[in-house]
Amino acid sequence: MRTREPSYIIAGMREDLGGPSIGDQSPGGDLPLAPGLRSRRIEGINGLSLHYLEAGFESPDRPCLLLLHGFPELAFSWRKIMLPLAAAGYHVLAPDQRGYGRTTGWDDRYDGDLSSFRLSNLVCDAVEFVSALGYRSIAAVVGHDFGSPVAAYCALMRADVFGSVVLMSAPFAGPPAPTLTGAASPENPRDAAREEACAALAKLTPPRKHYQQYYQTREAAADLGGTVDEIHQFLRAYYHYKSGDWKQNRPHPLAGFTASELARMPSYYVMDLEKGMRASVAPVMPSRDEVARCQWLTESELTVYAREFARTGFQGGLNWYRCLTASFSAELESFAGRTIDVAACFIAGASDWGVHQVPGALTAMQSTACRDWRGCHLIKGAGHWVQQEAPEAVTTHLIDFLSGR
C-alpha cells in the first residue's frame, strides 16, 4: 500500500524528518541502462544519500518489490530481472546498499563507525527507503548473497512492512541462539564450534582460512582494490570462479562445521592461509574465449562494477562481514526463537556452494526459520550469481511465488 505523500513509518527507529528530496543526479557518470530503467537518488535515508535503480514507475498504485544485492555487487546486479518484473505489474526498486556504489553518507574507514553496518541498521535503511517513497507496506523484499540475511531480518523484524520474502543463494537459519547456552547450531554465526573450526583450518596441510575471517582483516580492502583494470581482472576471475561456468562447482551438503568438511569447498570460501582473495581466484581466470561466451556478464557490464569499486573501494561492503562478530550478533540474540511468518521461498543456482556453506542452514530455513514456506528452487546450470546467470528462470519463480502459484 502506498500513501500519496512520503511518510516515515518506522516505529521505534526514527522520528519524522519531513519529505525526502529525490533527483536523478549521481556521481560516476551515466549507467548503461535499458529503456524503462532509471537511476535515481533520494536524500535523508537513515543518514544516507541513497542511489537506486527503478522500473515500473510509469503508473501509480503498483505493488512494490525491493531487491537487495550482496557482495561484491551493486543495484546494477538486478538489471536483468527488473524490467520483466515491471512488465508483470510491479514497481521495482534496487538500491545501492550502505557501503556500495553511488550511495553516499557511509563511513569508508576501517576504523570508522562500524556499528552503522550491522544488520539491524541495514533493515532500518530498507524500511526508511520504501517509507520515504510513500509505501506503508510492499509486496516483497528479495535478497541475494549478503542481501539475503538483510531481507530475512526485514521480514522477521517488520512483517507489517514486508509482505513476503525471497531469499537467494544464502539460506537463513533463524536468529542466533543466546551464546550463554553454548549450543552449536546453524543459527549461531559465531558460536564456539565455529571458532574452533576456523582455528583448526590453520592447522591443516596446507594451512587454510575461512573467507569471512579474511574479509574482516584490515588488509582485505587493499588486496581487492586497485585501478579500474586491476579490479576488472579480479572481478572477472572471482565472478567466473563462483558461477556455473566453472564446471568444478559441484556443491553438496557438508556434515558439519568442521575444518575437514569446510576444506571440501573451493578456495573462494576456504582459502590458503597465506593468500588473499585476489591470489586465490587468479588461477581460474577464464580464457578469452570463455569471456567472449559469457553473455550473463559482458565486458562492458563488468566495467560498470570495476569503475564503481575503483571509485568507492571495497571497505564498505567488507564492513558488513566485520559485523558478524559476537559483539554485533548479541543484538540479534534478542530475536532468538522468532520466526519469519510471512510467505517465504528460496532461489539459488544448483552449482552454488553458497547453498551449503553453512551446514544445516538450508534444512533449518525450511523446517523452523520460516513458518509459511513456499518452496526451494535450485536452478540447473547456474552458480552463485543466479539472477544474472539465469534471469528468465529467476523471474518465473519470482512471479509464480508472488502470484501464489
MOBELFEN-V75510 format. One record per residue. PSI is psi as a letter, one per 20 degrees, with the letter a starting at -180 (NA if undefined). NEAR is the number of other C-alpha atoms within 8 Angstrom. D_LAST is the distance of its C-alpha to the last C-alpha in Angstrom with 1 decimal. Layout:
[[PSI,NEAR,D_LAST] [PSI,NEAR,D_LAST]]
//
This chain:
[[p,8,21.8] [p,8,24.7] [r,9,28.3] [h,5,30.8] [q,7,33.1] [p,12,32.4] [q,13,32.7] [o,11,32.6] [m,8,30.4] [m,11,31.3] [p,5,32.9] [j,4,35.4] [h,6,34.9] [q,7,36.9] [r,6,39.0] [p,6,38.4] [j,5,39.9] [a,5,39.6] [q,8,37.6] [r,9,36.6] [p,7,38.2] [p,8,35.9] [r,7,37.2] [i,7,36.7] [p,6,39.5] [q,11,38.7] [q,5,41.1] [j,6,41.0] [a,5,40.9] [q,5,38.2] [q,6,34.9] [n,4,33.9] [q,7,30.9] [q,5,29.2] [p,5,29.7] [i,7,27.1] [p,11,27.3] [q,9,30.0] [p,11,31.8] [r,13,32.7] [p,13,34.6] [p,12,34.6] [q,10,37.5] [k,10,37.9] [n,12,34.7] [l,7,35.9] [j,7,39.0] [q,12,37.2] [o,12,37.4] [p,15,33.8] [q,15,32.9] [q,13,29.4] [q,13,27.6] [p,14,25.6] [q,13,23.5] [k,14,22.3] [i,8,25.4] [h,4,26.7] [q,6,25.3] [r,5,25.1] [k,6,22.6] [q,9,19.5] [q,10,17.2] [q,11,18.5] [p,13,17.4] [p,11,20.2] [p,13,20.6] [o,16,23.2] [r,18,25.0] [b,12,27.0] [q,8,30.5] [n,6,32.2] [a,10,29.8] [r,14,29.6] [h,16,27.4] [h,8,28.1] [i,10,26.0] [j,12,22.8] [h,9,24.5] [i,10,22.4] [i,12,19.0] [g,12,20.2] [g,12,20.8] [h,9,17.6] [h,12,15.8] [h,12,18.5] [h,8,18.0] [j,7,14.4] [j,9,16.2] [q,12,16.7] [o,13,20.1] [p,15,20.2] [p,12,23.0] [o,14,24.3] [q,13,27.6] [o,14,30.3] [r,12,30.3] [p,13,33.6] [i,13,35.9] [q,14,34.4] [c,12,35.1] [j,11,36.3] [p,14,35.6] [r,10,39.0] [i,7,40.6] [q,10,39.8] [o,9,42.6] [j,8,43.0] [q,7,45.7] [h,8,45.5] [k,5,47.7] [b,7,46.0] [n,7,43.6] [h,12,41.3] [h,7,39.8] [i,8,38.1] [j,11,35.7] [q,11,34.6] [g,11,30.9] [h,8,31.4] [h,9,33.1] [h,12,30.3] [g,12,28.0] [g,11,30.6] [g,11,30.5] [g,9,26.8] [g,12,27.2] [h,13,30.3] [g,9,28.8] [h,11,25.9] [g,15,28.2] [h,13,31.0] [j,9,28.8] [j,12,28.4] [p,13,25.0] [h,11,25.1] [q,11,21.5] [r,15,18.8] [g,11,15.1] [q,13,15.1] [p,17,17.7] [p,15,17.3] [p,18,20.2] [q,13,21.6] [c,13,24.6] [i,11,26.8] [i,12,24.4] [g,19,22.0] [h,14,24.3] [g,13,25.0] [g,16,21.3] [g,13,21.2] [h,12,24.3] [g,14,23.2] [h,17,20.3] [g,11,22.8] [h,6,25.7] [m,9,24.2] [i,12,21.1] [h,6,22.5] [g,10,22.1] [o,14,19.0] [h,14,15.9] [r,12,13.8] [p,15,14.9] [p,15,14.2] [p,18,17.2] [p,13,18.4] [i,16,21.3] [o,12,22.9] [q,13,21.5] [o,13,22.4] [i,14,24.3] [r,13,25.2] [q,12,28.3] [q,12,31.6] [q,11,33.6] [p,10,37.0] [h,9,39.4] [h,4,42.1] [h,6,40.3] [j,8,41.0] [p,7,38.0] [p,9,36.4] [q,7,32.6] [i,11,29.7] [h,10,29.4] [o,11,33.0] [i,10,33.3] [l,10,37.1] [r,12,38.2] [h,8,41.5] [h,9,40.0] [g,12,38.4] [h,9,41.6] [h,8,43.5] [g,11,41.3] [h,12,41.8] [h,8,45.5] [h,10,45.6] [h,14,44.0] [i,10,47.2] [i,9,49.2] [r,9,47.6] [o,5,49.4] [r,7,48.7] [q,10,47.9] [r,15,44.4] [q,13,42.5] [q,11,38.9] [h,10,37.5] [h,8,36.8] [g,8,40.4] [g,10,41.4] [i,11,39.2] [i,11,41.0] [q,7,44.4] [h,6,46.6] [i,6,47.0] [g,12,43.4] [g,12,43.1] [h,7,46.3] [g,10,45.3] [h,11,42.1] [a,12,43.7] [b,10,46.2] [r,7,46.6] [g,11,43.9] [g,8,44.9] [g,9,44.9] [h,14,41.5] [g,12,40.2] [g,8,41.6] [g,12,40.2] [h,10,36.7] [g,11,36.7] [g,13,37.6] [g,12,35.3] [g,9,32.1] [g,13,33.0] [h,12,33.8] [j,14,30.4] [r,15,28.4] [i,15,27.4] [h,9,30.5] [o,9,32.7] [i,6,32.2] [i,4,33.8] [n,13,30.7] [m,8,29.7] [q,11,28.3] [q,6,28.2] [q,7,28.2] [q,11,31.5] [h,6,33.4] [r,7,34.4] [m,12,35.5] [q,11,38.9] [g,11,40.9] [h,7,40.9] [g,11,37.1] [h,11,36.5] [i,10,39.0] [i,6,36.7] [q,11,34.7] [r,9,35.7] [i,9,38.3] [i,12,35.9] [g,9,34.9] [o,13,38.2] [q,15,41.1] [p,11,44.7] [h,9,46.6] [j,5,48.9] [q,9,46.4] [r,10,44.4] [h,11,40.9] [g,10,42.5] [h,8,44.8] [h,12,42.0] [i,14,39.8] [h,10,42.7] [i,6,43.3] [k,8,39.9] [p,11,40.3] [q,10,38.8] [r,6,41.3] [h,6,41.8] [g,7,40.1] [g,8,37.1] [g,10,36.9] [h,8,37.3] [i,6,34.3] [n,8,32.1] [i,6,30.0] [i,7,27.5] [n,9,30.4] [r,10,33.4] [h,7,36.8] [h,6,36.6] [g,8,33.3] [h,12,34.8] [h,10,37.8] [g,9,35.7] [g,11,35.0] [g,13,38.7] [g,9,40.2] [g,12,38.1] [h,14,38.9] [h,12,42.5] [g,6,42.8] [h,8,41.1] [r,10,41.6] [i,12,39.3] [h,11,40.6] [g,13,38.0] [h,12,35.1] [h,11,37.3] [h,13,38.0] [g,11,34.5] [h,10,35.4] [i,10,38.6] [j,14,36.8] [j,10,35.5] [r,9,38.9] [h,7,39.7] [h,7,41.2] [h,11,37.8] [h,13,35.5] [h,10,37.7] [h,7,36.2] [i,11,32.7] [h,11,34.1] [i,7,34.2] [j,8,30.5] [p,11,30.9] [i,7,28.8] [q,9,26.4] [r,10,22.7] [o,12,19.7] [i,10,18.2] [r,12,15.4] [p,12,11.9] [q,14,12.6] [r,12,11.8] [p,12,14.4] [p,14,15.0] [r,15,18.4] [q,16,20.6] [i,11,21.6] [k,14,25.2] [o,17,25.0] [i,14,27.5] [h,10,26.1] [h,12,23.5] [j,13,26.4] [h,10,29.3] [o,10,29.1] [p,12,29.4] [i,11,27.2] [g,13,25.0] [g,12,21.9] [g,8,22.3] [h,13,23.2] [g,13,20.2] [h,9,17.8] [h,8,20.2] [h,10,22.1] [h,13,21.5] [p,14,17.9] [h,11,17.4] [m,9,13.7] [p,9,12.6] [i,8,9.0] [q,7,10.4] [p,7,13.3] [o,8,13.4] [o,8,17.0] [o,12,17.6] [p,7,20.6] [i,9,23.6] [q,17,22.8] [c,17,24.8] [h,14,25.0] [l,11,24.5] [h,14,21.0] [i,11,20.0] [h,11,23.3] [h,12,23.5] [m,11,20.0] [h,11,18.8] [g,7,16.8] [g,8,14.8] [g,12,14.4] [g,11,13.4] [g,8,10.6] [h,10,9.2] [g,9,9.9] [g,10,8.5] [g,9,5.0] [g,10,5.8] [h,9,7.6] [i,6,5.5] [j,5,3.8] [NA,5,0.0]]
//
